[in-house]
């Protein structure tokens, strides 16, 4: 791949791409027990996966309108597509992604709850705490303490 990228001969991009794909296939084959690969049966499956990936990558400030515009759908169709795909509303998906990201911050950093709330896209700490408790059944501080105890054992 290095040779192809330095040489810039005809079809070098295709060679690099194919070698890279082959490497990924070999990795998947060797680690098939621990790798989860999405299965795409059609073009719409790829688009649906892309929508969810877009939400996960932009969870901090994503809106239904930005998702719809990004994929050239109406807000209503995008909302229905997300509900069909995930079994949750758009709002529930975003909240779930934000809370899961915040759990990682709580378990692996010393960031304050207020800083975490801001980092994951909540306007107020109080709203974040309410949403966290609604989703997990405990406050962020209690979750952090529980995670610290679990690490000791």
Protein Blocks (a to p, Z undefined) as FASTA:
>chain_A
ZZmmmnopghklmmmmmmmmmmmmmmmmmmmmmpccdddfbfklmmmmmmmmmmmmmmmm
gcfklmmmmnopafklmmmmmmmmnopafklmmmmmmmmmmmmmmmmmcbdfklmmmmno
pabfklmmmmmmmmnopafklmmmmmmmmmmZZ
